[in-house]
């Protein structure tokens, strides 16, 4: 039996995000930390409009951020 340790969910986008935008994931999570009180799609919109992220990348970062905050 083999165990599949591949990354799934929002974090699966992280290597592509870092390569595409040239910033570490912590950079984007710090930006999201400064958006307290905003809803998911509000944060996605800000990442897209103010930081030039694509929708899928922005959505993955926000989903990860919100899931981590809920723990």
N, C-alpha and C positions, 0 to 999 in steps of 0.2 A: 504494500500500500504506500503510495506517495502522498505527501502533503503539499498542497498548492499554497505557497506563501506570497503569491502575487498580490499587489495592492489593489484594492477595489474601492468603489465609491468615489467621493470627491477627491480624495488624496491621489487617485490614479492620474489626475490632471497635473499634479505638482511638477513633475519633471518638464513637461511641455510649457507650463507657465513660466518657470525659471528660465528656460532656454529662450522662449519667445520675447519676454520682457526684460531679461537681464537683471532681475532682482530676486533675492531669496524669498521664500514663502513667508518668512517672519516679517519682511517689509510690508507685505500686503495685509498680514494679520494685525500688525500695529495700526495700519490705516483703519481697518475695520474696528479695532478697539476704540477708536476715537468717534465712532458713529453710534454711541449708546442711544437707545430709544428709537432707532430707526427700524423699519420693517425690512424683511428680506429683499423685496424688490426695490425698495428705496436704496439699499446698499449696493445692489447689483447695478442700478442706474448710475450711481455716483462713480463706481469703478469704471464703468463703460465711458461715461461722458467726461469725467475729469482726469482719468488715468489711461484711457485708450485700450482697456481690456476688451476682448471679445465676450459675447454673452455667456458662452459655455464656461470659459475660464472664470469670469466674475461670479457666475452662479455657483461653481464648485468651491471657490474660496469662501463665499458667504455661507453656503451649506455647511462646510467644515467648521467655520467660525461659530456658527450658531449651535451646532451639535456639541462642540467642545464647551461652550458656555453653559449648556444645559446639564452637563455632568456634575 
